[in-house]
Amino acid sequence: MELSKRQKDIVEASLEIIGEKGIQTLTIKNISKKVGISEPAIYRHFESKTQILLAILDFFIVNNKKIIQQDTAEDKSVKEIIELLFENFIKTFINHPYLISVIFSEEIFRNDAVFKEKTSQIINDNYRLISNLIKKGQENNEFREDLDIRATATIIMGSLRLCVKRWQMHDFAFDLKTEGYKLRDTILKILLK
């Protein structure tokens, strides 16, 4: 779904509210104040707060797919693809740090079927991508064959998530790019023959 300019403003304001005061403070009233329009005007662009949160998740999914398509070109080695994926995921969170609060809030959303499905889609798409890359790296004789693909994909995803969450919990005080690249390089040392 392509968002209008006003919808993008609402989504950005929502991310800022979440980042400043937490997801629990995301209300239509707070959004309308942040954007500078009335509460009924918000409802002309989104049916509910849930629709706004879904738009945030959709933004991440669309952005994620663009990154994957761009980075997985046939002419690159698997090592190069993993390097680019890490760089682009890190860049996404640096450019949109408040996405972390929504993307990694599956515990908050686990009782809502729509949110559960969206967050599950994000997790499963990334898990499948990383698993396929590990498998391809093993088949191309780039990666160690003794590593279990599923366990290694879980380690990679969990490590990246922990790195990003630590950055958030430390109020974005350390250089995520530096830490993310150290993590990427360490993971590649484990994977490469």
N, C-alpha and C positions, 0 to 999 in steps of 0.2 A: 504494500500500500504506500503510495507516494503521499507525503504529508504536505499540507499547505504551509505557507510561511508562518501563519498564526499558530498552527498546530506544532510546528517546530519550536516556536517561541514558548509554547506551553510545556512541551517536553523538556526543553532546556531549563526553564524555570523550575520544573518538577525535580530535575536532577540536582539543581542547586539547593533546593529546599532539603532534599534527602541528604545531600552532602553536608550541609550546614548543621542540620538539627536531627537527622535520622528519618528513616522511612515512616515512622509512626506519626511524624508531624506533617506528612503530606495530606493536605485537605484541599478541597476545592476553594475554600475561603483563602487559605494561604497562597495557593496558586494564583488566584485572581489578584491578590495584592501584589505579588511578585511581578506578574505580567502587566498589571495596570489596567485591567479590564474587569467588568462586573462578573459575578458568579454565573448569572444566566448566559453570559457570553461564552464562558468556558464550555457550557453544555451545548452550545451551538457547534462546537468543534469536536467535542468528545462526549459520549453518552454518560461516562462515569469516570471516577478515579481509576477504576480497574482498566478501562480502555486506555487511559494515559500510561499506566504501567505496562500494559501489553504493547503499546507503541514503542516504549523504551526497549523492551525485549526484542521487538521486531527490528528496531534500529540495529541492535547488536547482531542479530541473525543475518540481516542483509549485509552489514559491514563485514562480518565474519566470512560470508560466502564470497564477497569481492576479494578479500585477502587471500582466500584459498584458491580461487580461480587465477589470480595474479601470480601467486607464489608457486603453484604446482605445474608450471609449464614443462613440457616434455624435455626441453634441452638442458635441464638442471639435474645435478646429482641429488640424491635424497638428502645428503648432508646440507647442501645449499638450500634446499626447500625448507628443512627444519630451521636453519639459521634465519631465513626470511620470515617464516611463520612466527618465530619468537620475536623478532624485531617488530613485526607489524602488530602482534598482540600487545606487546609492551607499549608501542606507540599509541594504540587505541586507548589504553588505560591512562597514559600520560595526558592525552588530549581530552579525555572524558573521564576524569578520576571518579566521578560520582556514579558511573556505571557499575562500579564494584558493588555498591550497596544494593543494587537491584539484581545484577547477574548472579551474585553469590548469596542470595537470600532465599534459597530454595526451602529452607526450614520454615520461614514465615509463610511461604506459599503452598506448602505441601498438602494442606487441606482444601485448596481451591483447585478444582480439576483443570481449569483453563491454564492457570499459572504453572501447575505441575507439568502439564503437557509441554508448555513452551520451554521451561527450564530443562525438562528432560530432553527435549529436542536439541537444545544447545549442547548439553553434556554428551548425548549420544553421537551427534554429528562430529564433535571434536574427538571423542574417543575412537570412533570409526576412522577418521582421518589419520590420527596418530598411529593407530594399529596398522592401517594399510601402509603408511610410510615405513614403519619398522619392518613389516613383512617385505616390502619392496627393497629396502636397504639390505636385508638378509639375502634375498634372491639375487641382488646385484653384487653380492660379495663385498658390500661396503660395511655392513654391521655384523657384529658377532651373532652366530647362529645359536649359541647356547642360552641366549636370553629369551624368556617366555614373553611373547608378544603382548598378551593382555596385561600381565603384571607390569611390564615395562611402560606400557601406555598409561596405566594407572599412576605409576611413579612420576612420569612426566607431567601429567595433568595435575596431580596433587601438589607437586613441587611448584609449578607455575602459580597455582591458586594460592598456596601459602606465601609465596614471595609477594604477590599483589596484595593479599590481605594484611600482611605485616606492614607493607608500605602505608596502607590505609590506616591501620591501627596506630602507627607512629605519626599520624597527621601529615603524611606525605613528606616527611622530613629527610628521608635519605633519597639518593639518586636511584630511581627505579630502573633506569636504563642500564646503569653500571651493574646493579645487582642482578637484573634479568639476564644480561649478557654473560655474567659469571656463571649463572645457573645453566644457561644454554650450553656454554663451553664445557662445563662439568658433565652434563648429560651426554654431550657428543663424545667425550672421552670414554664414557662407559659404553656407548653404543659402537663406536668405531673399532675396527679390527686393528 
